[in-house]
Amino acid sequence: MESTTLLLFGAGLLAGAMNALAGGGSFVTLPALMFAGVPSVAANASSTVALLPGAATSAWAYRRDYRAFSHVSMRAMAVVSLAGGLAGALLLMFTPSRAFDSIVPWLLLVGSLAFTFGRQAGAWLRRRVHIGERTLLAAQGALAIYGGYFGGAVGIMMVAVWSLFGADDLRALNASRTLLVGVTNLVAVLCFVAARLVWWPQTLIMLAAAALGGYLGAHVGRRLPVPVVRALISTFGFAMTGVLFWRAWSSAV
């Protein structure tokens, strides 16, 4: 029992710091909950709940930096994010745990690739592609569905898509990312709580640790170079992906 508590607390601490520094906290929390014996669908739901307070405090901190997208209001983006988050959460709730077990490694792989190469891919596409208002809203809805269902590196995916629309104010983009990811996660959390998917004893340990980790991470972030932080998080994400692929292969043999 003590080892499980330490695992959950350590994972929450690390995830909170990661999210404060660059993102990718779910790369830690989801595998940790699964290793602690929480079924995969419930682990994903519990992970989302555990990381929500950190997203809320970050959104509040950015409150003066929000900017509407050109010709697309923040209200429209928030409504689309709410709808997509709801759809993704419902999709997760109706996914059997056995099926989700086999999907999780692939979701982590997608999230790790997006986290590692999302900025470069966004810059490459920005030189070649420009999207309009309807495409922006449709893409935001699709990303919100992914966010409600899993959400790994969804914030980086959002920023990459927004840049194709011509948004280039980095401070405003970070603020919008924090707000809209939080909106997506909020509706998902409400669904998970209503459906009783959350394993509260494990989640509360992780939630408290993540809040502390977010506070500490904000201070550490002023001292560590961003490329080093991103490299460490990418390495961790791919390592967890490999572990879960190995676990899925072992159980299938």
NUZAKOL-731293 format. One record per residue: x, y, z of N, C-alpha, C, O in turn. Coordinates in steps of 0.1 Angstrom, whole numbers, padded with zeros to 4 digits, always signed. Example, Ala and Ser with C-alpha at 12.3 -4.5 7.8 and 13.67 -1.06 7.14 Angstrom:
% residues 2
+0132-0057+0078+0123-0045+0078+0132-0033+0078+0142-0033+0085 +0128-0022+0071+0137-0011+0071+0129+0000+0079+0134+0011+0080 
***
This chain:
% residues 253
+0008-0012+0000+0000+0000+0000+0009+0013+0000+0006+0022-0007 +0019+0013+0008+0028+0024+0009+0035+0027-0004+0036+0038-0009 +0039+0016-0011+0046+0017-0024+0037+0023-0034+0041+0031-0042 +0024+0019-0034+0014+0024-0043+0012+0039-0041+0011+0047-0050 +0011+0043-0028+0009+0057-0025+0021+0065-0030+0019+0076-0035 +0033+0060-0028+0045+0067-0032+0045+0068-0047+0049+0079-0053 +0041+0058-0054+0041+0058-0069+0031+0069-0074+0035+0077-0082 +0019+0069-0068+0009+0079-0072+0013+0093-0069+0011+0102-0077 +0019+0095-0057+0023+0108-0053+0034+0113-0061+0035+0125-0066 +0044+0104-0064+0055+0108-0072+0051+0111-0086+0056+0120-0092 +0042+0103-0092+0037+0105-0105+0030+0119-0106+0032+0126-0116 +0021+0121-0096+0014+0134-0096+0023+0146-0095+0021+0156-0102 +0034+0145-0086+0043+0156-0085+0051+0158-0098+0052+0170-0102 +0055+0148-0104+0062+0149-0117+0053+0155-0128+0057+0163-0136 +0041+0149-0129+0031+0154-0139+0028+0169-0137+0027+0176-0147 +0026+0173-0125+0023+0187-0123+0034+0196-0127+0032+0207-0133 +0046+0192-0124+0058+0200-0128+0059+0200-0143+0062+0210-0149 +0057+0188-0150+0058+0188-0164+0048+0197-0171+0051+0204-0180 +0035+0197-0166+0025+0205-0172+0028+0220-0170+0025+0228-0178 +0034+0224-0158+0038+0237-0156+0050+0242-0165+0050+0253-0169 +0058+0232-0168+0070+0235-0177+0067+0235-0192+0071+0245-0199 +0061+0225-0196+0059+0223-0211+0047+0215-0215+0043+0215-0226 +0041+0207-0205+0030+0198-0209+0034+0184-0208+0046+0181-0205 +0025+0175-0211+0028+0161-0212+0026+0153-0199+0031+0142-0197 +0019+0159-0189+0017+0153-0176+0010+0140-0177+0012+0131-0169 +0001+0138-0186-0007+0126-0187+0002+0114-0192-0002+0102-0190 +0014+0117-0197+0023+0106-0200+0027+0099-0188+0032+0087-0188 +0026+0106-0176+0030+0100-0164+0018+0094-0156+0019+0083-0151 +0008+0102-0155-0003+0099-0146-0011+0087-0151-0015+0078-0143 -0013+0085-0164-0021+0074-0169-0014+0061-0166-0020+0052-0161 -0001+0059-0170+0006+0047-0168+0007+0044-0153+0006+0032-0148 +0009+0054-0144+0011+0052-0130-0002+0046-0124-0001+0037-0116 -0013+0052-0128-0026+0047-0123-0029+0032-0128-0034+0024-0120 -0025+0029-0140-0026+0016-0145-0017+0006-0137-0021-0005-0134 -0005+0010-0135+0004+0002-0127+0000+0000-0113+0003-0010-0106 -0008+0010-0108-0014+0009-0094-0026+0000-0094-0032-0002-0083 -0030-0006-0105-0041-0015-0105-0055-0009-0109-0065-0016-0109 -0055+0004-0114-0067+0010-0118-0070+0005-0133-0061+0007-0141 -0082+0000-0136-0085-0003-0150-0082+0008-0160-0084+0020-0156 -0079+0005-0172-0074+0016-0181-0084+0027-0183-0080+0039-0183 -0097+0024-0186-0106+0035-0188-0108+0043-0176-0108+0056-0177 -0109+0037-0164-0110+0045-0151-0097+0052-0149-0097+0063-0143 -0086+0047-0152-0073+0053-0151-0072+0066-0159-0067+0076-0154 -0077+0065-0171-0077+0077-0180-0086+0088-0174-0083+0100-0174 -0098+0084-0170-0107+0093-0164-0101+0099-0151-0102+0112-0149 -0096+0091-0142-0090+0096-0130-0078+0105-0132-0076+0115-0125 -0070+0102-0143-0059+0111-0146-0064+0125-0150-0058+0135-0146 -0074+0125-0158-0080+0138-0162-0084+0146-0150-0082+0158-0150 -0091+0140-0141-0096+0147-0129-0084+0152-0121-0084+0163-0116 -0073+0143-0119-0062+0147-0111-0055+0159-0116-0049+0167-0109 -0055+0161-0130-0047+0172-0136-0055+0184-0138-0050+0195-0142 -0068+0184-0136-0077+0195-0139-0074+0208-0130-0073+0219-0136 -0072+0206-0117-0069+0218-0109-0057+0226-0114-0057+0239-0113 -0047+0219-0118-0035+0226-0123-0038+0234-0136-0034+0245-0138 -0047+0228-0144-0051+0235-0156-0059+0248-0153-0058+0258-0159 -0068+0246-0143-0076+0258-0139-0068+0269-0133-0071+0281-0137 -0058+0266-0125-0050+0277-0120-0041+0284-0131-0039+0296-0130 -0037+0276-0140-0029+0281-0151-0038+0291-0160-0034+0301-0164 -0051+0286-0162-0060+0294-0170-0063+0308-0163-0064+0318-0170 -0064+0307-0150-0066+0320-0142-0054+0329-0143-0055+0341-0145 -0042+0323-0143-0030+0331-0144-0029+0338-0157-0023+0349-0158 -0034+0332-0168-0033+0337-0181-0045+0346-0184-0046+0351-0196 -0054+0350-0175-0066+0356-0178-0065+0369-0185-0075+0373-0192 -0054+0376-0184-0053+0389-0190-0047+0388-0205-0046+0398-0212 -0043+0376-0208-0037+0374-0221-0045+0368-0232-0041+0366-0244 -0058+0365-0229-0067+0359-0239-0070+0369-0250-0072+0381-0248 -0069+0364-0263-0072+0372-0274-0082+0364-0284-0080+0352-0285 -0091+0371-0289-0100+0364-0299-0092+0361-0312-0083+0369-0315 -0095+0350-0318-0089+0347-0331-0095+0356-0342-0107+0360-0341 -0088+0360-0352-0093+0368-0362-0105+0362-0369-0105+0351-0374 -0117+0369-0368-0129+0365-0374-0136+0352-0367-0146+0348-0372 -0130+0348-0356-0135+0336-0349-0135+0340-0334-0124+0343-0329 -0146+0341-0328-0147+0345-0314-0142+0334-0304-0143+0322-0307 -0137+0338-0293-0133+0328-0283-0145+0321-0278-0143+0309-0274 -0156+0327-0278-0168+0320-0273-0172+0309-0283-0175+0298-0278 -0170+0311-0296-0173+0300-0305-0163+0288-0303-0167+0277-0304 -0150+0292-0301-0140+0282-0299-0143+0274-0286-0141+0262-0285 -0148+0281-0276-0151+0274-0263-0163+0265-0264-0163+0254-0259 -0173+0269-0272-0185+0261-0274-0181+0248-0281-0186+0237-0278 -0173+0250-0292-0169+0238-0300-0160+0229-0291-0162+0217-0292 -0152+0234-0282-0144+0226-0273-0152+0219-0263-0149+0207-0260 -0163+0225-0258-0172+0219-0249-0179+0207-0256-0179+0196-0250 -0184+0209-0268-0191+0199-0275-0181+0187-0278-0185+0175-0276 -0169+0190-0283-0160+0180-0286-0155+0172-0273-0154+0160-0274 -0153+0180-0262-0149+0173-0250-0159+0163-0245-0156+0152-0240 -0172+0168-0246-0183+0159-0242-0184+0146-0251-0185+0135-0246 -0182+0148-0264-0183+0137-0273-0171+0127-0270-0173+0115-0270 -0159+0132-0268-0148+0124-0265-0149+0116-0252-0146+0105-0251 -0155+0123-0241-0157+0117-0229-0167+0105-0230-0166+0095-0224 -0178+0108-0237-0188+0098-0239-0183+0086-0247-0186+0074-0244 -0174+0089-0257-0168+0078-0264-0159+0069-0255-0159+0057-0256 -0152+0076-0246-0144+0068-0237-0152+0060-0227-0149+0048-0225 -0163+0065-0223-0172+0058-0213-0178+0046-0219-0181+0036-0212 -0180+0046-0233-0186+0034-0239-0175+0025-0246-0178+0016-0253 -0162+0028-0243-0151+0019-0248-0148+0009-0237-0145+0012-0226 -0150-0004-0241-0147-0015-0231-0132-0014-0227-0123-0011-0234 -0129-0017-0214-0116-0016-0208-0106-0025-0216-0095-0021-0218 -0111-0036-0221-0102-0045-0228-0097-0039-0241-0086-0040-0245 -0107-0032-0248-0103-0026-0260-0094-0014-0258-0085-0011-0265 -0097-0006-0247-0089+0005-0244-0075+0001-0240-0065+0009-0243 -0073-0010-0234-0060-0015-0230-0051-0016-0243-0039-0013-0242 -0057-0020-0254-0049-0022-0266-0047-0008-0273-0038-0007-0281 -0056+0001-0270-0055+0014-0277-0045+0024-0270-0039+0032-0276 -0044+0022-0257-0036+0031-0249-0022+0033-0254-0017+0045-0255 -0014+0022-0257+0000+0025-0262+0000+0033-0274+0009+0041-0276 -0010+0031-0283-0010+0039-0296-0013+0054-0293-0008+0062-0299 -0022+0056-0283-0026+0070-0280-0014+0077-0274-0011+0088-0277 -0006+0069-0265+0006+0075-0259+0016+0078-0270+0024+0088-0270 +0017+0069-0280+0027+0071-0291+0023+0084-0299+0032+0092-0302 +0010+0085-0302+0006+0097-0309+0009+0110-0301+0014+0120-0306 +0005+0109-0288+0008+0121-0280+0023+0124-0279+0027+0136-0279 +0031+0114-0278+0046+0116-0277+0051+0122-0290+0060+0131-0289 +0047+0117-0301+0051+0122-0314+0047+0137-0316+0054+0145-0320 +0034+0139-0312+0029+0153-0313+0037+0163-0304+0040+0174-0308 +0040+0158-0292+0047+0166-0282+0061+0169-0288+0066+0180-0287 +0068+0159-0293+0082+0160-0298+0083+0168-0311+0092+0176-0312 +0074+0165-0320+0076+0171-0334+0065+0181-0338+0064+0186-0349 +0055+0183-0328+0044+0192-0332+0048+0206-0336+0042+0211-0346 +0058+0212-0329+0062+0226-0333+0068+0226-0347+0065+0235-0355 +0077+0216-0349+0084+0216-0362+0074+0213-0373+0074+0219-0384 +0064+0204-0371+0054+0201-0381+0045+0213-0383+0041+0216-0395 +0042+0220-0372+0034+0232-0374+0041+0243-0382+0035+0249-0391 +0054+0245-0380+0061+0255-0387+0062+0251-0402+0061+0259-0411 +0064+0238-0405+0065+0233-0419+0052+0235-0426+0051+0240-0437 +0041+0232-0419+0027+0233-0425+0024+0248-0427+0017+0252-0437 +0028+0256-0418+0024+0271-0418+0030+0277-0431+0024+0287-0436 +0041+0272-0436+0047+0278-0448+0039+0273-0461+0041+0279-0471 +0031+0263-0459+0025+0257-0471+0009+0257-0471+0003+0256-0481 +0003+0259-0459-0011+0257-0457-0017+0269-0449-0011+0274-0440 -0028+0274-0454-0036+0284-0446-0050+0279-0446-0056+0276-0456 -0057+0280-0434-0070+0275-0433-0080+0286-0429-0075+0297-0424 -0093+0284-0432-0103+0294-0430-0110+0292-0417-0107+0283-0409 -0121+0300-0414-0128+0300-0402-0135+0286-0399-0134+0280-0389 -0142+0281-0409-0149+0269-0408-0139+0257-0405-0142+0248-0397 -0128+0257-0412-0119+0246-0410-0113+0247-0396-0110+0237-0390 -0110+0259-0392-0105+0261-0378-0114+0255-0368-0110+0248-0359 -0127+0258-0369-0137+0253-0359-0139+0238-0360-0140+0231-0350 -0138+0233-0372-0139+0218-0374-0127+0211-0368-0129+0201-0361 -0115+0217-0370-0103+0211-0365-0103+0212-0350-0099+0203-0343 -0108+0223-0344-0109+0225-0330-0118+0214-0324-0116+0209-0313 -0129+0212-0331-0139+0202-0326-0133+0188-0326-0134+0180-0316 -0125+0184-0336-0119+0171-0337-0108+0170-0326-0107+0159-0320 -0100+0180-0323-0090+0180-0313-0097+0179-0299-0091+0173-0290 -0108+0186-0297-0115+0185-0285-0120+0171-0282-0120+0166-0270 -0125+0164-0292-0129+0150-0291-0117+0142-0286-0118+0134-0277 -0106+0144-0293-0094+0137-0288-0090+0140-0274-0086+0132-0266 -0092+0153-0270-0089+0158-0257-0098+0151-0247-0093+0148-0236 -0111+0151-0249-0120+0144-0240-0118+0129-0239-0121+0124-0228 -0113+0123-0250-0111+0109-0250-0098+0105-0243-0097+0095-0235 -0087+0113-0246-0074+0110-0241-0066+0122-0238-0064+0125-0226 -0062+0130-0247-0057+0144-0245-0042+0145-0244-0038+0157-0243 -0034+0135-0246-0020+0137-0245-0015+0146-0256-0017+0144-0268 -0008+0157-0252-0002+0167-0261-0013+0175-0269-0009+0180-0280 -0025+0174-0265-0036+0181-0273-0033+0196-0274-0037+0202-0284 -0028+0202-0263-0025+0216-0264-0015+0220-0275-0017+0230-0281 -0005+0212-0277+0005+0215-0287-0002+0213-0301+0001+0221-0310 -0010+0203-0302-0018+0201-0315-0026+0213-0318-0027+0218-0329 -0033+0219-0308-0041+0230-0310-0033+0242-0315-0037+0249-0324 -0022+0245-0308-0014+0256-0312-0009+0254-0327-0008+0264-0334 -0005+0242-0330-0001+0240-0344-0012+0243-0354-0009+0248-0365 -0024+0239-0351-0035+0241-0360-0038+0256-0361-0041+0262-0371 -0038+0263-0349-0041+0277-0349-0031+0285-0357-0035+0295-0363 -0019+0281-0357-0009+0288-0365-0012+0287-0380-0008+0296-0387 -0019+0277-0384-0022+0276-0398-0033+0286-0402-0035+0290-0413 -0040+0291-0392-0050+0301-0393-0044+0315-0394-0051+0325-0397 -0031+0316-0390-0025+0329-0390-0022+0335-0377-0017+0345-0376 -0026+0327-0366-0024+0332-0352-0009+0331-0349-0003+0320-0351 -0003+0342-0345+0012+0341-0342+0016+0348-0329+0028+0349-0327 +0007+0353-0321+0010+0359-0308+0012+0348-0298+0003+0342-0293 +0025+0344-0295+0028+0333-0287+0022+0334-0273+0017+0324-0268 +0022+0345-0267+0016+0347-0254+0001+0344-0254-0004+0338-0245 -0005+0350-0264-0020+0348-0265-0023+0333-0269-0033+0328-0264 -0015+0327-0277-0017+0313-0280-0016+0304-0268-0024+0295-0266 -0006+0307-0260-0004+0299-0248-0016+0301-0238-0021+0291-0232 -0021+0313-0237-0033+0316-0229-0045+0308-0235-0052+0302-0227 -0047+0309-0248-0059+0303-0254-0058+0287-0253-0068+0281-0250 -0046+0282-0254-0043+0268-0253-0047+0263-0239-0055+0253-0237 -0043+0271-0229-0046+0267-0215-0061+0267-0212-0066+0258-0206 -0068+0278-0217-0082+0279-0215-0090+0268-0222-0098+0262-0215 -0087+0266-0235-0096+0257-0242-0093+0242-0239-0102+0234-0239 -0080+0239-0235-0078+0225-0230-0085+0224-0217-0090+0213-0214 -0085+0234-0208-0092+0233-0196-0107+0232-0198-0113+0224-0190 -0113+0239-0207-0127+0237-0210-0130+0223-0215-0140+0217-0210 -0122+0218-0224-0124+0204-0229-0123+0194-0217-0132+0185-0216 -0113+0196-0208-0112+0187-0197-0123+0188-0187-0127+0178-0181 -0128+0200-0185-0138+0202-0175-0151+0194-0178-0156+0188-0169 -0156+0195-0191-0168+0188-0194-0165+0173-0193-0174+0165-0190 -0153+0168-0197-0150+0154-0196-0150+0150-0181-0155+0139-0178 -0144+0158-0173-0144+0155-0158-0158+0153-0153-0161+0144-0145 -0167+0162-0156-0181+0162-0152-0188+0149-0156-0195+0142-0148 -0185+0144-0168-0190+0132-0173-0184+0120-0165-0192+0111-0161 -0171+0120-0163-0165+0109-0156-0170+0108-0142-0172+0097-0137 -0172+0119-0135-0176+0119-0121-0191+0114-0121-0194+0106-0112 -0199+0119-0130-0213+0114-0130-0214+0099-0133-0223+0093-0128 -0205+0094-0142-0205+0080-0145-0198+0071-0135-0198+0059-0136 -0193+0077-0124-0186+0070-0113-0174+0062-0119-0171+0051-0115 -0167+0069-0128-0155+0062-0134-0142+0065-0125-0132+0059-0127 -0143+0076-0117-0131+0080-0110-0128+0072-0098-0137+0070-0089 -0116+0067-0096-0112+0060-0084-0106+0071-0075-0094+0075-0076 -0114+0075-0065-0111+0087-0057-0099+0086-0048-0091+0095-0047 -0097+0075-0041-0085+0074-0032-0072+0077-0040-0064+0084-0035 -0071+0070-0051-0059+0072-0059-0058+0086-0065-0047+0092-0066 -0070+0090-0070-0070+0103-0077-0067+0115-0068-0059+0124-0071 -0072+0114-0055-0069+0125-0046-0054+0126-0042-0049+0137-0040 -0048+0115-0041-0033+0115-0038-0026+0122-0050-0017+0131-0048 -0030+0118-0062-0023+0123-0073-0026+0138-0075-0018+0146-0080 -0039+0142-0073-0043+0156-0074-0035+0165-0065-0030+0175-0070 -0034+0161-0052-0026+0170-0043-0012+0171-0047-0006+0182-0047 -0006+0160-0052+0008+0160-0056+0010+0168-0069+0020+0176-0070 +0000+0167-0078+0001+0175-0090+0000+0190-0088+0007+0198-0094 -0008+0194-0078-0009+0208-0075+0004+0213-0069+0009+0224-0073 +0011+0205-0060+0024+0209-0055+0034+0209-0066+0043+0218-0067 +0034+0199-0075+0043+0198-0086+0042+0210-0095+0052+0215-0100 +0030+0214-0098+0028+0226-0106+0034+0238-0100+0040+0247-0108 +0033+0240-0087+0038+0252-0081+0054+0251-0081+0060+0261-0085 +0059+0240-0078+0074+0238-0079+0079+0239-0093+0090+0245-0095 +0072+0233-0102+0076+0234-0116+0077+0248-0122+0086+0251-0130 +0068+0256-0118+0068+0270-0122+0081+0277-0118+0086+0286-0126 +0086+0274-0106+0098+0280-0101+0110+0274-0108+0120+0281-0112 +0110+0260-0110+0121+0254-0116+0122+0258-0131+0133+0259-0136 +0111+0261-0137+0111+0264-0151+0118+0277-0154+0123+0279-0166 +0120+0286-0144+0127+0298-0147+0142+0295-0148+0150+0304-0153 +0147+0284-0144+0161+0281-0143+0166+0271-0154+0177+0271-0158 +0156+0262-0158+0160+0252-0168+0157+0257-0182+0147+0263-0185 +0167+0254-0192+0164+0258-0206+0152+0250-0211+0151+0238-0209 +0143+0256-0219+0131+0250-0224+0135+0237-0233+0128+0227-0231 +0145+0238-0242+0148+0226-0250+0152+0214-0241+0149+0203-0245 +0159+0216-0230+0162+0205-0221+0150+0199-0215+0149+0187-0214 +0141+0208-0210+0128+0203-0204+0120+0195-0214+0116+0184-0211 +0119+0200-0227+0111+0193-0237+0118+0180-0240+0111+0170-0243 +0131+0179-0241+0138+0167-0244+0136+0156-0233+0134+0144-0236 +0136+0161-0221+0134+0151-0210+0119+0146-0210+0117+0134-0208 +0110+0155-0212+0096+0150-0213+0093+0141-0225+0086+0131-0224 +0099+0144-0236+0098+0135-0248+0104+0121-0245+0098+0111-0249 +0115+0121-0239+0122+0108-0236+0113+0100-0227+0111+0088-0228 +0107+0107-0217+0098+0100-0207+0086+0095-0214+0082+0083-0212 +0080+0103-0223+0068+0099-0230+0071+0086-0239+0063+0077-0239 +0082+0086-0246+0085+0075-0254+0088+0062-0246+0085+0051-0250 +0095+0065-0234+0098+0053-0225+0085+0047-0220+0084+0035-0220 +0075+0055-0216+0062+0050-0211+0055+0043-0222+0048+0033-0220 +0056+0048-0234+0049+0042-0246+0055+0028-0248+0048+0018-0250 +0069+0027-0247+0075+0014-0249+0071+0004-0238+0069-0008-0241 +0070+0009-0226+0066+0000-0215+0052-0005-0217+0050-0017-0215 +0043+0003-0221+0029-0001-0223+0028-0010-0235+0020-0019-0235 +0036-0008-0246+0035-0017-0257+0041-0031-0253+0035-0041-0257 +0051-0031-0245+0057-0044-0240+0047-0050-0231+0045-0063-0232 +0040-0043-0222+0030-0049-0214+0018-0055-0222+0014-0066-0218 +0014-0048-0232+0003-0053-0240+0007-0066-0248-0001-0075-0249 +0020-0066-0253+0025-0077-0260+0026-0089-0250+0023-0101-0254 +0031-0087-0238+0033-0098-0228+0019-0104-0224+0018-0116-0223 +0009-0096-0223-0004-0101-0219-0011-0109-0230-0019-0117-0228 -0006-0105-0243-0012-0112-0254-0006-0126-0257-0012-0134-0264 +0007-0127-0252+0014-0140-0255+0009-0151-0246+0014-0162-0247 
***
